Amino acid sequence: MFALSSVLSQAQSNETVKDSIERSFVDVYEYKKKAKKHLAYEKLTTIIDLSDSINDKKSRAKAYMLRAELEIEENYKDFNPKDIKDILLRAAEIQEEIKDSLGLGYNYILQALTATRNTSYSIADGHFNKAEVIFSKFQSKDDINKLKYYRGLFFLSQGINGRAIERFENSLPINDIYQPNYLRAKVHLNLAKAYKNIKEYKDAKLNAEAALRIATSYNFPIIKLQSTLIISDTYHGMGDMENAYIFQSKYLKINDSIYNNARLQQEVTADAYFDNEFKTRYIEELKRENTEESQKGKRNKLTSILSSALLIIISLLTISLYRNNQIKVKTNNLLLKKNSELQLAKDNAEKAMKAKAQFLSTVTHELRTPLYAVTGLTHLLLEENPSESQKEHLKSLKFSGDYLLTFINDILQVNKIEARKLAVEKAPLQLKKVLNDVMNSLTQTSKENNNKIILNIDKGIPEKLIGDYLKMSQVFINLISNALKFTKDGLVEIIASIKEESDTQQTIQFEIKDNGIGISDEMQENIFDSFSQGSVQINRKYGGTGLGLTIVKSLLELLESDIQLESKLGQGSTFRFTLTFDKIPVETIEAEAINEEKTDLKSRKFKVLLVEDNKINQVITKKIIAKQNMTCDIADDGYQAIDYARSNRYDFILMDIHMPGISGIEATKEIRKFDVSTPIIALTAISLDDNKDDFLKDGFNEVISKPFDPEIFYQKISHILS
């Protein structure tokens, strides 16, 4: 018990020291951002002492790297590449010993920046390539984006401004656990330098102002100083001498506050003291390791003698086993070759499938943005009392837009199913209501072909069951609309009957029957394949995407069911499948009806923030909002949205997702840091990777996909505001 207590006590003590080390690293970065290098040196000395006390080699190597980083970034006058290189190589030895790959990747970046500062550009490029290999293995977007930023510094140092600008812009959004805002400000500052170098003064000024805003908000004095000078230079380049003088004066004032003589003298003295302390501990570690290596050498002599004897014995055993292993090696090589061929074929097939899915997802996503303009403008024009001749044309345009949207949605649905992006959701549902809702939505379709729909539900099926409402609706809509499309002056019957039942579950068989044109035996073999409608003539005559039955089959497989087809040409078709539902205990069923309150959006004047980078979409959405007596501010990007949300009060925010610079998701996360109550609605052209639950986890209240029906848009807004 005493021994166990001692072990636990030691473990707790080590954890306490590790916490102290981590807090000290946070302090070092804070001092670095505030340009207090002497305090950063002091903390680094503390970190090394704490690391030695618990033999934490990873923290020691990290401290060495941070020491080098301070020299590379801040100490421009006394830059000593040899000292920095020695420290980084020592850190690399430790990182290779403890297999700290990520740490080694950043070590290569610092070596590259050191070589860059020393104008050894080919050496720097080699170090950057080593870091890129490591980061590619980890596939961390944050690490890769930071590497792009540092590559930008490499090109900027050589005067290759175009490539520097490309790397800086591609590095956004840039994240880091210690200094996210600092790095973001540095990106904009260096973008401003690059644009100024090529005399693109407008872009240089915009980026310098962005860097200045961040530096002012978080108190980064050096960035504040440098960005102010660049703004002055850009005004001078644009011929605005008045503003150039104003910002030159601001620059001098900031410079005096940072570099006054008394403070400089104090920092130089402190820098020298703590730099000496750091180097003393560095030398002590090297001496200690040399002593350990000497002692190991003495022990190794005896070990080598014993090892030689052991090797002789092992060699004799190895010879006896060699012949047997030869047979196994040949067999294994043959198996490995076959496995490699099979794996290569599998990888190629998966790549082809992934490329196809990504291509279709990208195409459908990109089509939704212009389609939003078509459907939105059509809706607005129909509400502006057009003439009868114009109304017919607009209705035709609306029909074409809706048809195209259905086609896009079908492709996206198939992609999501193939990519396994769909999950089964179980919730209470009313089966009769599901079927009646589908029938009501297809009333107009049935009238077009003079068809009659009959619903026949077994009386033993309870009012409520547990199932997936949305996926069931999609299955029934596709099957019933398919039956109505290929039937004229006929009958479509939906039958639901109990097949099996227990105390907790009920298995129901569904049949959708029609007396339409029927399907030949030959076509029944591939009727559930994508884009299949039996023949080209049928496709031309009846229209449609040919994806409906593919979606039905995939959704039923997801619901652990399959579908059977019986059909004869000229006599009609029957589609049959079964679904198993969980029963709802009687005691938990609530008798009262659910009445949703509807909010009249015109009852008061709502103020909205619309975040959208597309100018046409801005106009359309603003007009749709104005129809309900709402006013709105428009933000062109995520950064502007954050500024608006911080300085104004809105009833809700409409947030586009895919925008240049910072995405709508990142902007929402930033807004939620200071505002958790304002509803934020994702207004986006949904792609393969988009999932409503993911949006809700990121801080959104609702998701509305573009293009949308304005009436559905108003209903969702009304529900959120109520």
N, C-alpha and C positions, 0 to 999 in steps of 0.2 A: 504493500500500500504506500509506503514511504517513497519507494522508487518510482511508482506510477505518479504520485503527487509531484515529484521533482520534474519528471518528464513533461507533465501538463503545464507546470509553472514556467518551464523553459520555453515551451511552445507559445504560450500567451505572451511572454516577454518578447520573443522574436516578432510576433504579429504587431506588437506595439511599436517596435523599432521600424518595421516596414511601413506602418502608417505614418510615422514621423518622416521617413525618407520621402514618401509620396507627397506629403504636405510641403516638404522643402523644395521638391521639384516644381510644384505649383508656384511657390514663392519666387524661385529663380526666374521662371517665365514672366511673372508679373514685374519683377525688377527689370528684366530685359525690355519689356514693352514700354516701361516708364523711363528707360535710358538711365537706370541706376546700376551701372555695371559693378561698382565696388561692393554693393550689397549682394549682387548676384554671386560674386566671387566668394563672399563670406559664407553664403548658403551652400555653395558647392563644396567648400572645405568641410562644412558640417556633414554633408551627405557622404563624403568619403570616409569620415570618422565613423559614422553610423553603419555604413556598408561593411567596413572592416570588422566591426563588433559582432556581426552575425554572418560574416563571410558571404555577403550578397554581391557576387561578381557582376551580375547583370546591372545592378544600380551603379556600381563603380564605373563600368564601361559607358553607361548612359551619362554619367557625370562628366567623363572625359569628352564625350561628344558634345555635350552642351557647352563645355568650356571652349572647345574649338569653334562652335557656332557663334558664341559671343565675339570671338576674335574676328571671324570671317565677316560678320554682319556689321559690327559697330566700330571696331578698332582700326579705322582706315589709315591713320597716320603710322602706327607702329606695327603694321601687319608683318608677321614673320612666318612665311610659309613652312620653313623647316621645323620650327617648334610645333606648329599645328599638325604637320604631317606625322611627326613622331608620336604625338598624343593620339591621333586617329588610328595609326597602325597598332599602337598598344591596345586601344579599345577593340580593334578588329581581331587581335589575337584572342582576347577574352571571349568575344562573341562567337568566334569559330569553335572555341573550346566548349562553350555551353550550348552551342547550336541555336543561337539567337538570330535566326535568318532575317527577320524584319529589321532588327537593330543593325545588322550588317548592311542591309539595303540602304538605310539612311546614312550609315557610315560612308558608303560609296558616294552618296550625293554630296556629303560634306567634303570628301576628297576631290570630287569633281569641281565644286565651287572654289576650293583652295587653288586648284590648278588653273581655273578660269581667271581668278584674281592675279595669278602669276603669269597670265597669257600663254599657258601651256595647253592650248585648245585641243590638240589631238589626245593628250593624256586625259583631259577632262571628259571628252566624248567617250573614251573607253570606260571610265568609271560610271558614267550615266547609263551605258549599255548594261553593265553588270547589275545596277540597281533595277533597271527595267525587267531583266530576266527574273529577279527575285519577286518583284511586285506582281508580275504576270502570273506566277505560280499561285499566289494568294488570292488573286482576282479581287482585290479590294479597291473599289472605285475611289475612295478617299486618298489612299496612298498613290494611286496612278495619277489623280488630279494634281496632287502636290508635286509629283515628279514632272508633270507638264509645266508647272509654274517655274520650277528650278531650271528646266531646259530653256524656258523663256529668258531667264537671267543670263544663261550661257550665250544665247543668240544676241541679246541686247548688248552684252559686253563687247561683242565683235562688230557691232553696228549693223547686224542683219535684222533690221527693224520689222520687216514684214513677217518673217518666221517667228520673231519674238511676240508680235501682236497675236498671231494665230495660237501660239502655245498659251499665252496669258488668258485669252478669251475662252479657250477650251478647258482651262483649269477650273472655271467656275461651274457649280458652286464648290468652294474649297472648304474643307472641314478639318479640324484638329482638336484633340481633347484639351490641349493647353492654350491654344491661341487662335481660335477660329476667326474672330473679328479682326485680329491683327493681320493675319495672312490675307484676308479679303481686302483690307485696306492696302496692303503691300502690292497685291495684284493690280488694283486700280492705279496706284502710284506709278508702278512700272509701265502699265499701259499708257499712262499720260506721258511718261518720258519717251516711249517709243513713238507715239503719235507726234510729239513735239519735234523729235528728230527728223521726221519726214514732212514737217510743216503742216500737218493736219491739225490745225490749232483748235478747231471746234471740238473734235473728239478728245484731244488732249485736255482741254478745259473741262469737259464733262467728267472724264475719269479722275482728274485732279480734284474736282469738287466732291465726287463720291468718296475719294480717299480722305478728304478734309472733313466731311461729315462724320465718317466713322471715327477718325482720329480725335475729333472734338468730343464725340459722344463718350468715348472710352478712355480719353486722356492718353494718347500716344504722341508725346511731344516731338520726336524726330520726324514722324510721318506728317504731323501737322506743319512743321517747319518746311519740309521739302515740298509738300503739295501746295503750300501758299506761294512759294517761290515759282513753281511751275505755272500757277494761275497768273501770276504777274507777267511771266515770260510770254504766255499765250496771248494775253491782252496786248502786250507789246508787239507780238507778231501780227496781230489782227489790226494794228494801228490805233487801238483804243488806249491812248497814253494816260488818260485820266484814271481809268481803273488799274492800269499797270502800275501807276504811282501809288495808288491806294494799297494794293496788295504788296508792293515793295516795302511800304512803311510797316504793314502788318508783319511781314517777314522779319524785318530788322528788330521789331519789338519782341517777337517770339524768340529770335536768336539771342537777344540780350538776356531774356529770362532764363534761357537754357545754359548759355555759355558765359555767364558773368565770371569775373576773375576769381572772386572768393570761392565760388562753388567749384570752378575748375581746379583750383589749387587743392581744395579739400578732396575732390574725387581722384586727382592724380596721386596724392599721398595714399589714400585708401586703396586705390587700384594696385599700387606697387606693393603695399603690405600684404593684401590678400592674395595677389598673384604669387608672391614669394611663398606664402603659406601653402598654396595649392601645389606649387612645384616641389616644396619640401616633402609633402605627403606622397607625391608621385615618385620621387627619388627613393623614399623609404620603401615603397612597395617593390620597386625594382631590386633593391638590395636584399629585401626579405626573400624574394623569389630566387635570387642567385644563391643565397645560403641554403635554401631548400633543395635547389638543384644539386649543390655540392654534396649534401648528405645523401641524396638519392643516388648519386654516382657511386658512393662507397657500398651502399646496399646492393646496387645493381651488379657489382663484381661477383659477389657470392651467388646472386640469383642467376647470373649468366652461366656459371659453372654447373649448377644444378639443372639449368634449362638445357644445356648441351647434352647431358646424360639422358634427360627425358626425351629430347628430340631424336636421339639414336633409337631408343625403344619405339617411339611413335613411327619412325621411318620404316622400321621392320614390319610393323603392323600395317602401315599404309601400302607397302608393296604387295602384301598378301590380299588386301582388299581391292587393289587396283583392277585386277582382271575381272572380278565380279562387277565392279562398277561400270566397266566399259560397255557391257551389254545393256545395263540400265540407262547409261547415257545415250546410246544410240536410239533406244526406244523413246526416251523422254524427248530427244531432239525431234523425232518424227511427230510426236504428239504436239510439241510446242509449235512446230511449223504449221500443222493443221489448225491448231487453235488460233494462231496469228492470222491465218487466212480467213477463218470464220469471224474473228473479231474485227478485221479490216472491213469485211463485207457488211457486218452489223453497223460499224461506225459510219460507213458511207451511206447506208440506208437511213440511219438516224439523222445525219447531216442533211440529206435531201429532204426528209420530212420536216426538219426544223426550218430549213430555208424556205420551203413552200409555205409553211404556216406563218413564218415571219413576214414573207412577201405579201400574202393575202391579208394579214393583219394590218400591215403598213398601208396597203392600197385602200382597204375599207376605212381606216382611220383618216387618211388624207381626203377621201371622197366625202366624208361627213362634213368637213369644214365648208367647201363651196355649196354642198347640198343644203346646209343651214341657211345660206343666203337665198337660195331658190325658194325653199319652203317658207322661210320667214317673210320675204318680200311678197310672195303670193298671198299669204294670209293677210298681210297689211293692205294689199291692193283690193282684196275681196271685201274688206271692211270699209272701204272708201267710196261705196256706192258706184261701182263701175256701170257702164251701159250694158245692155243685155248681150250684145255681140262680144264685148270685152269679157263679160262674166263667163261666157262659154269657153273662151280661150283660157281664162285663168283657171277654171275648173279642170280643163284638160291638162294644164301645166301642173296643178296640184296633184292630179291623179298620177301623172308621170313621176313627179317627185316622190309621192308615197310608194309607188311601185319600186323605184330605184332604192329607196330606203329599206323596203322589205327585203330586197335582194341582198343589200349590204349586211343587214342584220342576220340573214340566213347564213351567209358566208362566215360572219364573225361567230355565230353560234356553233357551226361545224368546227371551226378552228379551236374554240374554247373546249369543246368536247374532246377533240383529238389531243389537245395539249393537257388534258386532265385538269382544266382550270375550274370545272364545275364541281360542286359538292351538294349532297342531298341535305335539304333542310326539312326538319320534321316539326309541324305545328298543327294545332287544331284547325280543321277545315270542314265546310259543309259541302258534301259531295253533290247534292242536288243543286246547290247554288253555283258550284263550279260548272256543271253541265248547262244550267240555264244561262249563266253569263256567256258561255261560249255560243250557245244557240242564238241569244239576243244579238251578239256581235256579228253573226253571220246571216241575219234576217235579210239584209239587202242582197247578199249573194244568192240566197235561195230564191228570191223573187226574180232575179235576172234570168234564171233558167226555168222558172215556173215549177219549182220543186217544193215538196212538203217535208218537214222534219218532224219525226215522232220520237219522243223520249219515253222509255219504258224502264223504270227503276224498281227493283225488288223491294217490297214493303218491309222486309226484314232488315234492310240496311239502316243503321241508326242515323240520326240527324247529324251527328258530328263524329269524325274520326281523326286520327293523327296521320298526316301525310305531307307531301310537298306540293303546295297549291300551284306555284308558278310552273313547275315542270309538267304537272298533270294538265294544266291549261294549254301549254304548248303542244302536248301530245294530241289532245282532243281537237284543238283548233286546226292543226295540220291535217288530221285524218278526216274530220267532218268537212272542212273547206275543200279537200281533195275529192271527197265523194260528191259534193254539190257541183264542183267544176265539171266532172265527167258524167253527170246525170242531167237529163233534160226532160221536163214534164214527168218527173218521176217521184220516187220516195226514198228518203234517207232515214234509217232507223238506228237509234242509239239504245243499246240494251245493257243494263247492269244487273247481274244476278250473283247470288251468293254461291261460291263453289265449296269453300271449307270455312269452318268456324271453331274457335276455342274460346275460353273464358277471357283471354286478353287480346286475341287477334281475329281478324276476319279477312278472308281471301275472296276478292270479288273478280268475276270475269266480265270483261267489257267486249261488246261487239258493235262495230259500225258497219251496217249493211246498206247497200244501194242497188238499184236496178239499172245502172248506167251502162257504158260501153264495154265494160269488162277488160280483162288483161289476158293476153295470150300466155300459153305455157312457157314459151321461149322467153318472153319478157319478164315473167315472174322471177326468173333466176337472178336478174340484176336490177329489179325495180327499187331495191333499197340502197343502191349505189349512188354516190354523189352525181348530180347533174343528169340523172336518168329519168326520162318520162315515157319510155316505151319506144318512141320513134321521133324522127325529125318532124314528120307531118303533124303528130300530136302536139309537139312543142310549139310549132307555128300556129296551130289552130287554137289551142287552149291557153297558151302562155305559161308563165310561172318560172321558177328558178330551177326546178328539178332537185331541190334540196330538202323538201318537206319530209319525205319518207326516210331519208338519211338521218335527219334530226330526230324523228320519232324513234327509229331503231336504237340510236345512240342513247337517247334519254331513257328509254325503257331498260336498256342494259345497265345504265347507272342506277335505276330503281330496282335492279335484280329481277328483271322480267325479260321476256322476248315476245315477238309478234309473229302470228301465223296469218297466212293469206289463202283464201279460197276464191277463185274467180273463173268465169267462163266468158268468152267473147260474146257480146250482145245480151248477156243475162245479168251482169252486175258483179259486184265484188263484196267480200266480207273480210274485214280485218279483225283479228281476235287476239286479246292478251289478258293476263291476270295481274293484279296488284294486291299485295298483302298490307293491310293497315292495322295499326295498333288501336285498340278501343280506348275510349276515355271513360274512366270510372264514373258511375252515375252520380256519386256524391260531389264530384268536382265540376259538374256541368252547371253553368250559370244560366238562370232562366231569363234574365232581363236582356233585352235587345241592345245592341251597341249602336248608340246614336252619335255620329260624328258631327261636331259643331263646325259649321262653315263660317269662316271669317269673311266679311265684306271688305275687300281690299280698298274700296273707295271711301270707307267710313272715316278714314283719317289719312293725312298726307305722310306717306312713308318716305324715308330718305335711304337710298341704296348706294353702295359702292360697287361699281362694275369693273372687274379686272380682266382686260381682254387686249391682246396685242394686235388683232386683226381689225383694221379700220372699218371694213364693211360690216363685220359682225357687231362692232360697237354701235353703229347706226341702227341696225335692225333690233338688237336687244334693247337699246335705249327707247325706241319707239314702242316696242311691246310693253315695256315697263310703264311708259307714259300713258298708255291706254287705261291703266288702273290708277291714275292720279298720283303716280310716284315721281320723285325727282332723283337724279343720280349724278354722282361724280364718277369720272372715268380715269382709271389708272392703266398706263400702257405696259407696265411690267411689274414683277413681284416686289422690287425694291420700293417703287412708288406706292404700291398698295400698302406696304408696311408703314410708310410715312403717313399716308392718309388715315389709316386705321388708328395710328397713335395720336394724331392731332384732331380727329373728328369723331362724332358719335353717329353711328348708322343703325338702322333697324335690322338690316341684314346685308351680307356681302355675297356677290356672285363672282366666283373665282375660276378663271380658266386654268387648266392644268399644265398644258405643254406650251411654255413660253421661253424665249431666249433669256440667257442670264441666269435667273433663279426661277425654278418651277413653282407652280401654284401650291404644291404640297409643302415645299420648303417655306414659302411665304406664309402659309397657314400656321405652320409650326411656330414661326417667329411671332405671329400675331397672338397666338394662344399663350405666349409667355407673359403678355400684359393685358390680354382681354380674353376671358374664358366664357363670356356670356353671349356676345353677339353671334347670331346664327351665321354660319358660313356654308354656302352651297357650292359644290363642285359643278361647274358648267363646262362639260368637256365632250369631245368626240371620242367615245370609248374605244379602246384598242384591246388587243388580246391579253395584255398584262394587267389591264385595269380590273379591279374587283371592288364592289361597293363596300364590303366589310373592311378592306384595307383603307379606303378613304375615311370611313368612320373612325378607325383607330388613329388616323393622322389628325383628327380634330374637326372634320367636316360634320355638319348636321344632316345633310342630304346630298344626293347625287342626281343631277338632271343631265341626260345625254343629249348632245347635239347631233342632228336637228331634232327639235321637240315640237309637239303640238302646244300652241299657246294656252289652250284651255287646261291641258294637263299641267303645264307650267304654273298657271294661276292657282290650280288646286293644291299643288305641292307647297307653294309659297304660303297659301292660306292656312294649310295644316301646320306648317312650322310656326307661323306667327300666332296661331291660336294656342 
